[in-house]
Amino acid sequence: MPFLATTPVEKMTGPYARRWWALLVLCLSLLIVVMANTSLIVAAPDMTKDLGLSSSDLQWVIDGYTVPYAALMLVLGSIGDKYSRRGALLTGLVIFAGGSVMGSQVDQTALVVTARAIMGVGAAVVMPATLSLLVAIFPRRERAKAITAWTATSGLAIAVGPLVAGYLLGDHAWGSTFLINVPIAVVAVIGALVLVPPSKAEKMGRIDYVGGLLSIVSVGSLVYATIQGPHFGWGAGPITAAVVAGVGLLAFVAWELRHPHPMLDVRKFRLRPFSGSMLAVLFFFFGTFGAIYYATQFLQFVLGYDALETGVRLLPLAGAVFLGAAITGRLTPKLGMKPMVTAGMVIGTVGVFLLTQVDKSATYADFLPTMLLLGFAIGLSVSPATDTIMGSFPESELGVGGGANDTALELGGSLGIAILGSLLGTAYRDKLTQLIGGHLPAAALDTAKDSVGGGLAVAEQVAKNPAGGPQQAQALVDAVHESFAHGVAQTSLVGGIIMAAGTVIVLAVLPGRRIAGRHRTEEPVPAAERELADSL
């Protein structure tokens, strides 16, 4: 057997012998893409202090990664299908590593945002490539297990990112958290050359670049409007972006319906398994990412855990993901994907609703059940949904399938962090104004209302000021903690309601086995869709 993997998947007469080792490389590649966001959560306080970030600056440091990541996946997945899926993976890893190195070296906000955007471009190449290669390499009978391992890696990254970043922040500056990705990317590049075989779509027509451009404009504008509007007000910029997103989406649908080789065949949304699974991924990550985002802030700012301690306390979430993945691997073939997906969404919804009980006296024990439930729900439901989405695409469109799945995932997470984060900020500001309005100078009150970190910083200044003192500072700290806890509880109520509504919608859209079977007997369907129905 040659040292380098050189035989294309399309020319193999049987299953690839080293496919499980190749899966390890794909999971490593996925790991750093997800860790890029989760590690930043615990590094954010140090970055804010060192760079003097405003609330707007910090938001764009986080979302400078998200906008290109979400907007480009569909197009770059199609390009990978056309020319080389492994080549796309290698290119994305190199771009991602380059952005990480840049982010570790710069000391200006604009350059950090630029570095994060470069990483987002790399992630948009890597993410769909991992899924398309997985589906191309594994035979159908093993694909669900492989996708389950892929999904479990996402849950692992949610916990490992903060843990490793927290360890580094104990002795190093925040720039070290960017460098976490570089050695993993190097190992993944070498592993891809040795273990991942070349693959591309056979007999694929010309790429629909017009449709691709419309998808970039639509998704990018939607993510921008979602980030800017709720956090910073619906001024001319966010409103314009929202209008552009709406018009772009209509133009995209109209173009794709008429194009002989569309970037994404929007008729697939008529297939209930596909549309239901896409909605499940979107709604699920809306609630999950939003809840993890503000729960992590509570652990750091209210409970006072440092970065490493916060990372350790997220580990049970990763363990719960693996437990859910193990269960779904056994039960989905017996029960079908609909019961597993909806059960996971119900469990995740319960986990979010539990945070409505949080108050200023809450401890880590109050957050642990939510972490366990969310992790278990990820493992239980995301894998069957992803398998269904990928199964609805023919071999020539696997990269597009991966891009569609990952766009739903990233869009859901972006919406969750932006919308729920905005609701959290509003509830926090209103409660803090109610508790301390009139007791602080206007400038200090504005700073305290900007964020929980700002409120604690003002309390430090009050403690040092002769006109204030420790007693008044502690009163302000108590007010900040109470206000943030109030914000978490109120936001979790809204997030839980949205997830519950999403669960009902998904339950109604996804077909049962009997309906899927009737559809198979009533009309002929393409091979890819027939294979999808057979798996339900």
Backbone torsions as a table, in degrees:
resi	resn	phi	psi	omega
1	MET	NA	127.7	-176.9
2	PRO	-65.5	154.9	-179.4
3	PHE	-65.6	-43.3	178.9
4	LEU	-94.6	145.5	176.5
5	ALA	-81.2	107.7	-174.8
6	THR	-118.6	-17.5	-178.6
7	THR	-81.0	119.6	179.8
8	PRO	-61.7	147.9	178.4
9	VAL	-57.2	-36.8	-175.7
10	GLU	-64.8	-21.7	-177.9
11	LYS	-100.0	2.0	179.4
12	MET	-80.3	140.9	-179.8
13	THR	-89.6	-13.0	179.4
14	GLY	-147.8	-177.7	178.9
15	PRO	-58.9	143.6	-179.9
16	TYR	-65.2	127.9	-172.3
17	ALA	-65.1	-35.3	-175.9
18	ARG	-102.6	32.7	-174.4
19	ARG	-66.0	-33.7	-179.0
20	TRP	-72.7	-32.0	172.7
21	TRP	-69.1	-38.2	176.5
22	ALA	-62.2	-38.0	177.7
23	LEU	-59.9	-37.5	177.8
24	LEU	-59.8	-41.3	178.1
25	VAL	-64.5	-43.7	179.3
26	LEU	-63.0	-39.3	178.8
27	CYS	-69.0	-37.0	174.8
28	LEU	-61.2	-41.8	179.0
29	SER	-63.6	-42.6	177.4
30	LEU	-63.9	-37.7	-176.1
31	LEU	-55.0	-48.5	-175.8
32	ILE	-72.0	-29.6	178.8
33	VAL	-63.6	-42.7	179.4
34	VAL	-76.2	-40.0	179.7
35	MET	-60.9	-26.7	-178.8
36	ALA	-57.9	-31.5	177.5
37	ASN	-91.0	-42.6	-175.1
38	THR	-69.6	-34.1	177.7
39	SER	-69.6	-29.5	-179.5
40	LEU	-68.6	-27.2	-178.3
41	ILE	-58.3	-44.0	-178.4
42	VAL	-82.9	-18.4	178.0
43	ALA	-84.5	-15.3	-174.3
44	ALA	-56.3	-43.6	179.1
45	PRO	-59.3	-42.7	179.1
46	ASP	-66.8	-39.9	177.9
47	MET	-63.5	-41.0	-179.3
48	THR	-61.3	-43.9	180.0
49	LYS	-68.9	-44.1	-174.2
50	ASP	-71.6	-41.3	-176.7
51	LEU	-95.6	-5.6	-177.6
52	GLY	63.5	44.4	-175.2
53	LEU	-73.3	135.7	168.6
54	SER	-80.3	174.8	177.6
55	SER	-60.3	-40.2	178.5
56	SER	-65.3	-42.6	179.3
57	ASP	-59.8	-47.8	-178.3
58	LEU	-62.2	-39.6	179.7
59	GLN	-60.9	-38.9	-178.3
60	TRP	-80.9	-22.8	170.2
61	VAL	-63.5	-40.8	178.5
62	ILE	-70.7	-48.3	-170.2
63	ASP	-91.4	-6.3	171.3
64	GLY	-59.6	-26.3	175.8
65	TYR	-78.6	-38.3	-170.5
66	THR	-71.6	-41.6	-173.5
67	VAL	-61.5	-55.6	178.1
68	PRO	-66.4	-33.1	179.3
69	TYR	-58.2	-51.4	-178.0
70	ALA	-72.0	-37.8	-172.1
71	ALA	-74.4	-31.2	-169.0
72	LEU	-98.2	-11.7	-170.9
73	MET	-60.1	-41.1	-176.8
74	LEU	-63.9	-46.6	-178.3
75	VAL	-67.6	-47.1	-177.0
76	LEU	-68.8	-29.5	173.5
77	GLY	-64.8	-39.3	178.2
78	SER	-67.3	-40.5	177.9
79	ILE	-63.4	-39.6	176.4
80	GLY	-61.9	-41.5	176.3
81	ASP	-57.9	-43.6	-173.0
82	LYS	-69.9	-45.1	-169.4
83	TYR	-106.8	-50.3	179.4
84	SER	-175.6	117.6	178.4
85	ARG	-70.2	-41.4	177.0
86	ARG	-67.7	-38.4	176.5
87	GLY	-60.4	-39.3	177.0
88	ALA	-63.3	-43.1	179.1
89	LEU	-60.2	-47.0	-179.3
90	LEU	-63.8	-44.4	179.1
91	THR	-61.5	-44.9	179.8
92	GLY	-62.3	-40.9	179.1
93	LEU	-63.6	-40.1	179.3
94	VAL	-66.3	-44.9	177.8
95	ILE	-61.4	-44.2	-179.4
96	PHE	-61.5	-45.8	179.3
97	ALA	-64.2	-39.3	178.0
98	GLY	-62.3	-43.7	176.5
99	GLY	-63.4	-35.8	179.1
100	SER	-65.9	-43.7	177.9
101	VAL	-61.6	-44.2	178.2
102	MET	-59.6	-45.8	-179.3
103	GLY	-61.0	-30.3	-179.2
104	SER	-76.4	-17.0	-172.6
105	GLN	-105.0	-22.2	-173.1
106	VAL	-85.6	161.1	-178.9
107	ASP	-136.9	23.4	176.2
108	GLN	-123.5	141.8	-175.3
109	THR	-56.4	-46.4	-177.6
110	ALA	-61.1	-37.5	-179.6
111	LEU	-73.0	-34.0	175.8
112	VAL	-64.8	-43.4	177.7
113	VAL	-62.1	-40.5	177.8
114	THR	-61.5	-44.9	178.6
115	ALA	-61.0	-41.5	178.0
116	ARG	-64.9	-36.3	178.1
117	ALA	-66.0	-40.4	176.7
118	ILE	-61.6	-43.0	176.4
119	MET	-61.0	-37.0	178.7
120	GLY	-64.2	-38.0	176.3
121	VAL	-63.7	-45.4	178.0
122	GLY	-60.4	-42.5	179.4
123	ALA	-63.6	-35.5	179.7
124	ALA	-67.3	-22.0	174.3
125	VAL	-84.8	-41.5	-174.0
126	VAL	-69.6	-47.3	-169.4
127	MET	-59.3	-54.6	178.9
128	PRO	-67.6	-28.0	179.0
129	ALA	-65.0	-37.6	-179.9
130	THR	-63.0	-42.6	-179.3
131	LEU	-70.9	-43.2	-178.4
132	SER	-65.5	-39.0	176.8
133	LEU	-66.1	-40.8	179.4
134	LEU	-58.5	-49.1	-177.3
135	VAL	-67.8	-34.8	179.6
136	ALA	-69.6	-35.4	-174.2
137	ILE	-80.5	-39.0	-172.0
138	PHE	-92.5	136.9	172.9
139	PRO	-67.7	158.9	-173.8
140	ARG	-55.0	-38.1	-175.1
141	ARG	-67.5	-21.0	-179.2
142	GLU	-106.5	-5.8	-170.4
143	ARG	-65.7	-39.4	-178.8
144	ALA	-61.7	-39.4	177.6
145	LYS	-64.6	-40.9	-179.7
146	ALA	-66.1	-41.6	178.5
147	ILE	-67.5	-32.7	175.4
148	THR	-62.2	-43.2	176.8
149	ALA	-64.5	-38.6	177.6
150	TRP	-61.3	-44.7	179.4
151	THR	-65.2	-42.9	-180.0
152	ALA	-61.1	-31.8	177.8
153	THR	-62.7	-37.6	177.2
154	SER	-60.2	-44.9	178.4
155	GLY	-64.9	-39.1	177.6
156	LEU	-60.9	-41.7	-178.2
157	ALA	-65.2	-32.8	179.5
158	ILE	-59.4	-36.6	-178.6
159	ALA	-92.3	-38.7	-175.5
160	VAL	-69.4	-36.4	179.9
161	GLY	-55.7	-56.2	177.6
162	PRO	-62.5	-34.1	-179.0
163	LEU	-65.0	-50.5	-179.6
164	VAL	-67.0	-41.7	178.3
165	ALA	-62.5	-41.5	178.6
166	GLY	-62.3	-38.9	177.5
167	TYR	-63.0	-44.7	-179.5
168	LEU	-66.7	-37.9	-177.5
169	LEU	-68.0	-14.7	176.5
170	GLY	-64.5	-31.7	-176.8
171	ASP	-127.9	-4.7	-175.2
172	HIS	-132.3	166.1	178.3
173	ALA	-75.4	169.8	-176.3
174	TRP	-61.0	-25.4	179.5
175	GLY	-59.2	-25.1	-179.5
176	SER	-65.0	-25.0	-179.1
177	THR	-68.6	-25.2	175.1
178	PHE	-71.4	-32.6	-174.8
179	LEU	-75.8	-10.9	175.4
180	ILE	-52.7	-38.2	-171.8
181	ASN	-73.0	-27.0	-168.5
182	VAL	-66.1	-53.1	-179.8
183	PRO	-63.2	-34.0	177.8
184	ILE	-66.3	-40.5	178.4
185	ALA	-63.3	-40.9	178.9
186	VAL	-62.2	-46.2	178.2
187	VAL	-61.5	-41.1	-179.3
188	ALA	-65.7	-38.7	178.1
189	VAL	-62.5	-47.8	179.0
190	ILE	-62.8	-44.8	179.4
191	GLY	-62.1	-36.8	179.6
192	ALA	-65.2	-39.5	179.2
193	LEU	-67.7	-35.4	-175.2
194	VAL	-86.5	-36.7	-167.4
195	LEU	-116.0	-23.5	-176.2
196	VAL	-98.2	118.4	-177.7
197	PRO	-75.0	153.6	174.3
198	PRO	-61.8	151.1	178.9
199	SER	-158.4	139.7	170.8
200	LYS	-155.0	164.9	-177.9
201	ALA	-75.9	134.5	175.8
202	GLU	-88.6	142.5	177.1
203	LYS	57.3	34.8	176.6
204	MET	-83.1	135.2	179.8
205	GLY	-74.7	-169.7	178.8
206	ARG	-65.6	145.6	179.1
207	ILE	-71.7	136.4	179.0
208	ASP	-81.3	82.0	-175.6
209	TYR	-70.3	-30.6	177.2
210	VAL	-64.7	-47.6	175.9
211	GLY	-60.7	-37.9	177.3
212	GLY	-62.4	-43.1	178.9
213	LEU	-64.1	-41.7	178.4
214	LEU	-63.9	-37.2	178.1
215	SER	-67.1	-38.3	178.2
216	ILE	-63.2	-47.0	-179.3
217	VAL	-62.7	-44.1	-176.5
218	SER	-66.4	-53.3	-177.0
219	VAL	-68.3	-43.3	179.7
220	GLY	-60.8	-44.1	179.3
221	SER	-65.9	-39.7	179.3
222	LEU	-63.7	-45.0	179.3
223	VAL	-64.3	-41.8	178.7
224	TYR	-60.8	-48.4	-179.8
225	ALA	-62.6	-38.6	179.8
226	THR	-64.6	-37.2	-179.6
227	ILE	-75.3	-49.0	-173.3
228	GLN	-73.5	-47.1	-173.1
229	GLY	-58.5	-58.8	-178.0
230	PRO	-62.9	-34.6	-175.2
231	HIS	-83.3	-40.1	-168.2
232	PHE	-123.2	9.8	176.0
233	GLY	98.5	148.4	-177.7
234	TRP	-88.8	73.4	174.6
235	GLY	-83.9	-164.2	-176.2
236	ALA	-62.0	-39.8	-177.1
237	GLY	-62.2	-56.9	179.8
238	PRO	-62.5	-37.9	179.8
239	ILE	-65.5	-43.2	177.9
240	THR	-61.4	-43.1	179.7
241	ALA	-62.8	-40.3	179.4
242	ALA	-64.0	-41.5	178.4
243	VAL	-64.7	-44.1	178.7
244	VAL	-60.6	-40.4	179.1
245	ALA	-62.2	-43.9	-179.8
246	GLY	-65.4	-47.5	179.4
247	VAL	-64.7	-41.6	179.4
248	GLY	-62.4	-38.6	178.9
249	LEU	-64.8	-44.2	178.2
250	LEU	-62.0	-42.1	179.4
251	ALA	-65.9	-38.4	178.9
252	PHE	-61.9	-47.8	-179.7
253	VAL	-61.7	-45.5	-179.2
254	ALA	-62.2	-42.3	-179.6
255	TRP	-66.4	-45.5	-177.0
256	GLU	-65.4	-33.2	179.3
257	LEU	-67.4	-26.2	-176.2
258	ARG	-100.4	-17.0	-175.0
259	HIS	-78.4	136.8	-178.8
260	PRO	-68.8	-27.5	178.0
261	HIS	-131.6	74.9	-172.9
262	PRO	-68.4	152.2	174.0
263	MET	-58.0	-47.2	174.9
264	LEU	-135.8	118.7	178.5
265	ASP	-71.6	100.5	-175.0
266	VAL	-67.7	-11.9	175.7
267	ARG	-65.5	-17.5	178.0
268	LYS	-61.6	-24.9	179.9
269	PHE	-69.4	-10.8	171.7
270	ARG	-74.7	-20.2	178.1
271	LEU	-78.1	116.5	-175.5
272	ARG	-62.2	-38.7	176.3
273	PRO	-59.6	-41.9	-178.7
274	PHE	-68.6	-53.2	-177.0
275	SER	-65.3	-38.4	178.1
276	GLY	-64.9	-39.3	179.2
277	SER	-68.7	-39.8	177.1
278	MET	-61.7	-43.7	177.9
279	LEU	-64.9	-38.1	179.7
280	ALA	-61.6	-46.8	179.6
281	VAL	-61.7	-44.6	-178.3
282	LEU	-62.9	-52.2	-178.0
283	PHE	-65.1	-38.9	-176.3
284	PHE	-64.3	-45.9	-178.0
285	PHE	-76.9	-20.6	170.9
286	PHE	-56.8	-54.7	-177.9
287	GLY	-72.8	-40.0	-174.6
288	THR	-68.1	-50.5	-178.9
289	PHE	-64.9	-39.8	178.4
290	GLY	-61.8	-45.5	-178.4
291	ALA	-65.5	-43.7	179.4
292	ILE	-64.5	-36.5	-179.7
293	TYR	-59.5	-51.1	-176.6
294	TYR	-85.3	-23.2	173.8
295	ALA	-65.2	-39.7	178.2
296	THR	-63.7	-40.1	177.4
297	GLN	-62.9	-38.4	178.8
298	PHE	-63.4	-43.5	179.5
299	LEU	-60.1	-38.1	-176.9
300	GLN	-81.3	-51.4	-169.9
301	PHE	-85.3	-34.4	-177.1
302	VAL	-95.3	-47.3	-179.9
303	LEU	-83.6	-13.4	171.9
304	GLY	79.3	18.7	177.6
305	TYR	-74.4	141.5	175.0
306	ASP	-79.4	-178.8	-173.1
307	ALA	-60.6	-44.7	-178.9
308	LEU	-66.2	-44.2	179.5
309	GLU	-62.2	-36.3	177.0
310	THR	-65.2	-44.5	178.5
311	GLY	-59.7	-42.2	179.2
312	VAL	-60.9	-38.8	-176.4
313	ARG	-77.0	-7.4	173.3
314	LEU	-92.3	-8.3	-176.9
315	LEU	-60.7	-37.5	177.6
316	PRO	-56.9	-28.7	177.2
317	LEU	-62.1	-43.6	179.5
318	ALA	-63.9	-42.2	178.2
319	GLY	-61.7	-38.4	179.3
320	ALA	-68.0	-33.5	176.8
321	VAL	-60.6	-46.0	-179.1
322	PHE	-65.1	-36.8	177.3
323	LEU	-64.7	-46.5	178.4
324	GLY	-62.3	-38.1	178.9
325	ALA	-65.0	-39.9	179.2
326	ALA	-64.5	-40.0	-179.4
327	ILE	-69.5	-43.4	-178.6
328	THR	-66.9	-30.7	177.1
329	GLY	-63.4	-30.6	179.8
330	ARG	-88.0	-37.5	-170.7
331	LEU	-90.5	-30.8	-176.7
332	THR	-59.0	-43.5	177.7
333	PRO	-61.6	-26.7	-177.8
334	LYS	-88.8	-41.1	-173.4
335	LEU	-98.9	-21.0	-174.6
336	GLY	96.6	165.8	-174.6
337	MET	-77.9	-30.8	-176.5
338	LYS	-59.7	-49.6	178.7
339	PRO	-60.6	-36.2	-177.4
340	MET	-72.1	-42.6	-179.8
341	VAL	-65.1	-47.8	-178.4
342	THR	-69.0	-36.2	176.7
343	ALA	-62.2	-42.4	177.5
344	GLY	-62.1	-40.9	179.5
345	MET	-66.9	-37.5	177.1
346	VAL	-64.0	-44.6	-180.0
347	ILE	-63.6	-42.8	177.8
348	GLY	-63.3	-38.7	178.3
349	THR	-63.0	-43.3	176.9
350	VAL	-60.0	-41.4	178.9
351	GLY	-59.7	-41.7	178.2
352	VAL	-68.0	-42.6	-179.8
353	PHE	-61.8	-30.6	179.8
354	LEU	-59.8	-28.6	-178.7
355	LEU	-74.1	-6.7	174.8
356	THR	-68.6	-13.9	-179.4
357	GLN	-90.1	0.0	-177.4
358	VAL	-69.6	135.3	170.4
359	ASP	-136.9	-174.9	-172.8
360	LYS	-67.7	-16.8	178.2
361	SER	-91.7	4.3	-177.2
362	ALA	-63.1	147.7	177.2
363	THR	-119.8	-179.9	178.1
364	TYR	-58.7	-32.7	179.7
365	ALA	-60.1	-26.6	178.1
366	ASP	-75.6	-22.0	-179.4
367	PHE	-95.6	-21.4	-175.6
368	LEU	-60.2	-45.4	178.6
369	PRO	-58.5	-38.9	178.2
370	THR	-64.1	-43.5	178.0
371	MET	-59.2	-44.3	-178.6
372	LEU	-65.7	-43.6	-178.8
373	LEU	-67.5	-42.4	179.5
374	LEU	-65.2	-42.8	178.1
375	GLY	-62.7	-45.4	179.1
376	PHE	-61.5	-40.1	-179.4
377	ALA	-66.3	-38.8	176.8
378	ILE	-58.6	-50.4	-179.0
379	GLY	-63.6	-33.7	-174.6
380	LEU	-76.9	-40.1	-166.7
381	SER	-110.7	-29.0	-172.4
382	VAL	-70.2	-39.3	-178.6
383	SER	-61.2	-49.8	177.7
384	PRO	-61.0	-37.0	179.3
385	ALA	-66.0	-44.1	179.5
386	THR	-64.7	-41.8	178.3
387	ASP	-60.3	-39.7	179.2
388	THR	-67.4	-43.0	179.1
389	ILE	-61.4	-49.0	-178.5
390	MET	-65.8	-33.2	-179.9
391	GLY	-70.0	-12.5	-179.6
392	SER	-89.1	-0.3	-179.2
393	PHE	-111.5	139.8	174.8
394	PRO	-71.3	169.8	-176.5
395	GLU	-57.2	-32.8	-177.3
396	SER	-74.4	-8.0	-176.2
397	GLU	-126.9	26.5	-177.5
398	LEU	-64.6	-37.4	178.0
399	GLY	-65.1	-38.9	176.2
400	VAL	-64.4	-40.7	176.9
401	GLY	-60.2	-45.7	176.5
402	GLY	-62.0	-39.7	178.1
403	GLY	-64.5	-40.1	178.9
404	ALA	-64.0	-47.0	178.6
405	ASN	-59.8	-47.2	-175.2
406	ASP	-72.7	-29.4	175.0
407	THR	-65.6	-43.1	176.9
408	ALA	-60.8	-42.4	179.6
409	LEU	-62.4	-51.1	-176.0
410	GLU	-70.1	-37.9	177.9
411	LEU	-64.6	-41.9	177.0
412	GLY	-61.4	-45.8	178.4
413	GLY	-62.7	-40.9	179.3
414	SER	-64.1	-44.9	177.7
415	LEU	-61.6	-41.7	-179.1
416	GLY	-62.8	-48.7	-178.9
417	ILE	-65.9	-42.1	-176.9
418	ALA	-70.6	-51.6	-175.0
419	ILE	-72.4	-49.4	-179.9
420	LEU	-68.5	-35.4	175.9
421	GLY	-63.4	-37.9	177.4
422	SER	-66.7	-43.1	177.2
423	LEU	-62.0	-39.2	177.7
424	LEU	-61.7	-46.7	-180.0
425	GLY	-61.7	-41.1	179.8
426	THR	-65.7	-45.5	179.4
427	ALA	-64.1	-39.3	178.2
428	TYR	-63.1	-46.5	-178.2
429	ARG	-64.5	-43.6	-178.5
430	ASP	-63.7	-43.9	-178.7
431	LYS	-67.8	-41.1	-179.4
432	LEU	-65.8	-39.7	176.7
433	THR	-61.6	-39.7	179.0
434	GLN	-64.7	-36.1	-175.5
435	LEU	-82.7	-38.0	-172.5
436	ILE	-125.9	5.1	-180.0
437	GLY	-55.8	129.3	-178.7
438	GLY	91.8	-10.1	-179.4
439	HIS	-100.8	-2.8	178.4
440	LEU	-131.1	152.0	171.3
441	PRO	-58.8	154.2	-174.4
442	ALA	-57.0	-43.2	-178.1
443	ALA	-65.0	-43.2	-179.9
444	ALA	-66.6	-38.4	178.8
445	LEU	-64.9	-41.0	178.2
446	ASP	-61.5	-41.8	178.7
447	THR	-64.3	-43.4	-179.2
448	ALA	-64.8	-34.4	-178.9
449	LYS	-78.3	-17.4	-176.6
450	ASP	-64.6	-39.5	-179.2
451	SER	-166.1	165.0	177.6
452	VAL	-64.7	-35.6	176.7
453	GLY	-63.6	-40.3	176.5
454	GLY	-63.4	-39.8	178.7
455	GLY	-62.8	-41.7	179.1
456	LEU	-69.9	-33.0	176.5
457	ALA	-65.9	-40.4	176.6
458	VAL	-63.6	-39.0	178.1
459	ALA	-61.3	-37.3	177.0
460	GLU	-62.7	-40.6	178.8
461	GLN	-68.2	-37.9	177.7
462	VAL	-62.1	-39.5	179.8
463	ALA	-63.0	-33.2	-178.5
464	LYS	-84.9	-17.9	-176.1
465	ASN	-82.3	127.8	179.2
466	PRO	-58.0	-28.6	179.5
467	ALA	-75.9	-12.2	179.7
468	GLY	-108.6	-92.3	178.9
469	GLY	106.0	170.1	-175.7
470	PRO	-58.7	-36.8	-176.5
471	GLN	-66.2	-45.8	178.4
472	GLN	-68.0	-36.0	178.0
473	ALA	-62.4	-42.4	179.3
474	GLN	-66.0	-36.1	176.8
475	ALA	-63.1	-38.7	177.8
476	LEU	-67.9	-41.0	177.4
477	VAL	-59.3	-44.8	178.9
478	ASP	-60.8	-40.7	179.4
479	ALA	-65.9	-40.5	178.3
480	VAL	-63.3	-46.4	179.2
481	HIS	-61.5	-44.7	-180.0
482	GLU	-63.9	-39.8	-178.9
483	SER	-67.4	-41.2	-179.5
484	PHE	-69.3	-40.6	176.9
485	ALA	-61.8	-41.2	175.9
486	HIS	-59.9	-42.4	178.7
487	GLY	-63.0	-42.0	178.3
488	VAL	-61.1	-45.1	-178.6
489	ALA	-64.0	-45.3	-178.4
490	GLN	-67.4	-41.1	-179.7
491	THR	-66.6	-38.4	179.4
492	SER	-65.3	-32.4	176.3
493	LEU	-63.5	-46.9	179.7
494	VAL	-66.2	-45.2	179.1
495	GLY	-60.7	-40.2	178.3
496	GLY	-64.9	-40.0	179.0
497	ILE	-64.7	-42.5	179.2
498	ILE	-63.9	-42.7	178.4
499	MET	-65.5	-38.2	178.0
500	ALA	-63.5	-42.6	177.5
501	ALA	-63.3	-41.2	177.7
502	GLY	-62.1	-37.9	178.8
503	THR	-63.7	-42.1	178.6
504	VAL	-63.7	-42.3	179.9
505	ILE	-63.1	-46.4	-179.7
506	VAL	-63.4	-40.6	178.4
507	LEU	-60.4	-37.7	-179.9
508	ALA	-74.9	-34.0	-175.1
509	VAL	-80.3	-44.6	-177.0
510	LEU	-65.1	133.2	179.6
511	PRO	-84.0	154.1	171.7
512	GLY	-82.9	174.5	-178.4
513	ARG	-61.9	-37.3	-175.7
514	ARG	-66.2	-42.1	-179.8
515	ILE	-67.7	-41.7	178.6
516	ALA	-61.0	-40.4	178.9
517	GLY	-65.2	-39.4	178.7
518	ARG	-64.7	-39.3	177.8
519	HIS	-62.5	-34.9	-178.7
520	ARG	-67.1	-35.9	-176.0
521	THR	-83.9	-21.4	-175.7
522	GLU	-83.1	-30.2	-174.9
523	GLU	-149.7	147.7	176.2
524	PRO	-71.7	144.5	179.9
525	VAL	-131.6	156.7	177.5
526	PRO	-59.2	160.1	-175.8
527	ALA	-58.4	-43.0	-177.7
528	ALA	-64.2	-39.7	-179.2
529	GLU	-72.7	-34.9	177.7
530	ARG	-64.1	-40.9	178.2
531	GLU	-64.0	-38.0	177.4
532	LEU	-62.2	-47.4	-178.8
533	ALA	-63.6	-36.7	-179.8
534	ASP	-64.5	-23.3	-177.3
535	SER	-85.3	-8.2	-175.2
536	LEU	-86.0	NA	NA
